[in-house]
Amino acid sequence: MVEAATAIANGGIPVKLSVIHKITNKDGTVFYEHEPEYKDRVFKKTTSDYVLSCMETTAVSGTGSRANIGDVAIGVKTGTAQMADKVKGGYSETDFISSCISIFPIEDPQIILYIVVEKAKGETYGGRIVAPVIAEAADTIIDYMGMSRGGASSLEHNGVITIPNTKNIKIGDLLPDFRGLSKKDLLPLIEQAEVKLNINGSGWVVNQTPEPDSPVTEDMIIELYLE
């Protein structure tokens, strides 16, 4: 289904599906990068443009309206089908396949999202139970990929994050300011016998008791609160 939809998203030319896009090491060196493999054209670009416009209408005012995310044009096709009855033959009267396939953004298709629910209980129409999941997933994908939406500003990032070395914090006569330190930064301090650290929460230190620059006393207990 997804590979068939690539022809609609790619102007009538299907794209062979792949699993791995890129392999890199920790410093970003690329060992492998997939090159798209295009198949023979199966219909005209005008045909794919027309189908996309129909899918967009479905998202705006049709059975897929619950997949509409408003600030990014999305095209959808919902589906509800009886499943085969493997015991009695023919089609089941109780078991259905509920589905919704989406392509977005319509003006420059980049994502095909296909979600299927088998044997749904209660409501079975794809437009009612799957389309809302499409909307939620598409919303997350759009933000993750940094797609422009609704006039909002966007930020590009190469995806490489440098983690600084652990800070060397020592406790002397005055209590240091622990705020902004991570739990990892605090680990060397736990071994110091002069004071006792109580670490509350996870993340980074946002508050401490006693306050920074307080005189360090014997058997002092320091409460650190992390978020």
C-alpha positions as CSV (number, residue, x, y, z in Angstrom):
1,M,0.0,0.0,0.0
2,V,2.8,2.4,0.9
3,E,4.8,1.6,-2.2
4,A,1.7,2.1,-4.3
5,A,1.2,5.5,-2.7
6,T,4.7,6.6,-3.6
7,A,3.5,6.8,-7.2
8,I,0.8,9.3,-6.2
9,A,3.3,11.3,-4.0
10,N,6.0,11.2,-6.7
11,G,4.2,12.4,-9.8
12,G,3.3,9.0,-11.1
13,I,6.7,7.3,-10.6
14,P,6.8,4.6,-7.8
15,V,9.8,4.6,-5.5
16,K,11.1,1.3,-4.2
17,L,10.8,1.0,-0.4
18,S,13.9,0.7,1.8
19,V,14.6,0.2,5.5
20,I,17.9,2.0,6.1
21,H,18.4,5.6,4.9
22,K,21.9,6.3,6.3
23,I,24.6,4.7,8.5
24,T,27.1,7.0,10.3
25,N,29.5,6.8,13.2
26,K,29.3,9.0,16.3
27,D,31.2,11.9,14.7
28,G,28.9,12.0,11.7
29,T,31.1,10.2,9.1
30,V,28.8,8.6,6.6
31,F,29.5,4.9,5.8
32,Y,26.4,4.3,3.8
33,E,23.6,6.5,2.3
34,H,20.7,5.0,0.4
35,E,20.1,6.2,-3.1
36,P,16.4,6.2,-4.1
37,E,15.5,3.6,-6.7
38,Y,12.7,4.7,-9.1
39,K,10.5,2.4,-11.0
40,D,8.8,2.9,-14.4
41,R,6.1,5.5,-14.6
42,V,2.6,4.1,-14.0
43,F,0.5,7.1,-14.8
44,K,0.8,10.8,-15.8
45,K,1.8,13.5,-13.3
46,T,-1.5,15.2,-14.0
47,T,-3.2,12.1,-12.8
48,S,-1.2,12.0,-9.5
49,D,-1.9,15.7,-9.0
50,Y,-5.6,15.1,-9.4
51,V,-5.6,12.2,-7.0
52,L,-3.7,14.3,-4.4
53,S,-6.3,17.0,-4.8
54,C,-9.1,14.5,-4.1
55,M,-7.2,13.2,-1.1
56,E,-6.9,16.8,0.2
57,T,-10.6,17.3,-0.2
58,T,-11.2,14.1,1.7
59,A,-9.1,15.5,4.6
60,V,-10.9,18.9,4.5
61,S,-14.5,17.9,4.2
62,G,-14.8,14.2,3.6
63,T,-14.4,10.9,5.5
64,G,-10.9,11.8,6.5
65,S,-11.7,15.2,8.1
66,R,-10.5,13.8,11.5
67,A,-7.0,13.5,10.0
68,N,-6.9,17.2,9.1
69,I,-4.2,19.1,11.0
70,G,-5.1,22.5,9.7
71,D,-1.8,24.3,9.2
72,V,-0.2,21.7,6.9
73,A,-2.1,20.5,3.8
74,I,-2.6,16.8,4.1
75,G,-4.3,14.3,1.8
76,V,-5.9,11.1,3.1
77,K,-7.9,8.1,2.0
78,T,-9.8,6.1,4.6
79,G,-10.8,2.5,4.3
80,T,-13.1,0.0,6.0
81,A,-13.2,-3.6,4.7
82,Q,-14.7,-6.9,5.9
83,M,-12.1,-9.5,6.7
84,A,-12.2,-13.0,5.3
85,D,-13.9,-15.6,7.4
86,K,-11.5,-18.4,7.4
87,V,-13.9,-20.8,9.2
88,K,-17.2,-20.3,7.3
89,G,-15.7,-18.8,4.1
90,G,-16.8,-15.5,2.5
91,Y,-16.6,-12.3,4.5
92,S,-16.9,-11.8,8.3
93,E,-19.9,-9.9,9.6
94,T,-18.0,-8.8,12.7
95,D,-14.3,-8.5,11.9
96,F,-13.1,-5.5,9.9
97,I,-9.9,-3.8,8.7
98,S,-10.0,-0.1,9.4
99,S,-7.3,2.0,7.7
100,C,-6.2,5.4,6.7
101,I,-3.3,6.4,4.4
102,S,-2.0,10.0,4.2
103,I,0.4,12.0,2.1
104,F,1.8,15.3,3.2
105,P,2.5,18.1,2.6
106,I,0.3,18.1,-0.4
107,E,2.2,20.9,-2.3
108,D,5.5,19.0,-1.8
109,P,4.9,15.4,-0.7
110,Q,7.6,14.1,1.7
111,I,5.8,11.7,4.0
112,I,3.4,8.7,3.5
113,L,1.8,7.6,6.7
114,Y,-0.3,4.4,6.7
115,I,-2.1,3.1,9.8
116,V,-4.3,0.0,10.0
117,V,-6.4,-1.3,12.9
118,E,-7.5,-4.9,12.6
119,K,-10.7,-6.2,14.3
120,A,-11.6,-3.0,16.0
121,K,-14.3,-3.3,18.7
122,G,-17.3,-1.0,18.6
123,E,-16.7,1.7,15.9
124,T,-15.1,0.2,12.8
125,Y,-15.0,3.1,10.2
126,G,-11.4,4.1,9.3
127,G,-12.4,7.7,9.1
128,R,-13.6,7.6,12.7
129,I,-11.0,5.5,14.5
130,V,-7.9,5.7,12.4
131,A,-8.0,9.2,11.0
132,P,-7.5,10.8,14.4
133,V,-4.4,8.7,15.0
134,I,-3.1,9.9,11.6
135,A,-3.6,13.5,12.7
136,E,-1.7,12.9,16.0
137,A,1.2,11.0,14.3
138,A,1.5,13.5,11.4
139,D,1.5,16.4,13.9
140,T,4.5,14.8,15.7
141,I,6.3,13.9,12.4
142,I,5.9,17.5,11.1
143,D,7.5,19.0,14.2
144,Y,10.3,16.3,14.3
145,M,11.2,17.0,10.7
146,G,11.0,20.8,11.1
147,M,8.5,21.3,8.4
148,S,7.1,24.8,8.0
149,R,3.6,25.1,9.4
150,G,1.2,27.9,9.8
151,G,3.7,30.7,9.4
152,A,5.7,29.5,12.4
153,S,9.4,29.9,12.4
154,S,11.6,26.8,12.0
155,L,15.1,25.9,13.1
156,E,17.5,23.5,11.3
157,H,19.9,21.3,13.2
158,N,22.4,18.8,12.0
159,G,21.3,16.3,14.6
160,V,24.8,16.1,16.3
161,I,24.8,17.1,20.0
162,T,28.1,17.6,21.8
163,I,28.0,16.6,25.5
164,P,30.6,18.4,27.6
165,N,32.9,16.6,29.9
166,T,31.8,16.1,33.5
167,K,32.5,19.3,35.6
168,N,35.1,18.9,38.3
169,I,33.2,20.3,41.4
170,K,34.9,20.4,44.8
171,I,33.4,21.3,48.2
172,G,35.7,23.6,50.2
173,D,35.0,26.0,53.0
174,L,31.9,27.5,51.3
175,L,29.1,25.6,49.6
176,P,29.3,25.8,45.7
177,D,26.4,26.7,43.5
178,F,25.1,23.3,42.2
179,R,22.4,24.8,40.1
180,G,22.6,23.7,36.4
181,L,24.6,20.6,37.2
182,S,23.4,17.2,35.9
183,K,23.1,14.1,38.0
184,K,26.3,12.8,36.3
185,D,28.2,15.9,37.4
186,L,27.2,15.2,41.0
187,L,28.5,11.6,41.1
188,P,32.1,12.4,42.2
189,L,30.8,14.4,45.1
190,I,28.9,11.4,46.6
191,E,32.2,9.9,47.5
192,Q,33.3,12.9,49.6
193,A,33.0,12.1,53.3
194,E,32.8,15.7,54.6
195,V,29.2,16.2,53.6
196,K,26.1,14.1,52.6
197,L,24.2,14.8,49.4
198,N,20.5,13.9,49.0
199,I,19.6,14.0,45.4
200,N,15.9,14.4,44.7
201,G,14.6,13.9,41.2
202,S,16.4,13.5,37.8
203,G,17.8,15.9,35.2
204,W,19.6,19.1,36.4
205,V,19.8,20.9,39.7
206,V,17.2,23.7,40.0
207,N,17.4,24.3,43.7
208,Q,19.6,23.5,46.7
209,T,19.5,23.7,50.5
210,P,21.6,25.3,52.1
211,E,22.1,28.2,49.7
212,P,25.3,28.7,47.7
213,D,28.2,30.2,49.7
214,S,26.9,28.9,53.0
215,P,29.7,27.8,55.3
216,V,30.4,24.1,55.1
217,T,30.1,22.4,58.5
218,E,30.9,18.9,59.6
219,D,28.3,16.2,58.7
220,M,26.4,18.8,56.7
221,I,23.4,17.4,54.7
222,I,22.9,19.1,51.3
223,E,19.5,18.7,49.6
224,L,19.6,19.0,45.8
225,Y,16.4,19.2,43.7
226,L,16.6,18.1,40.1
227,E,14.2,18.5,37.2
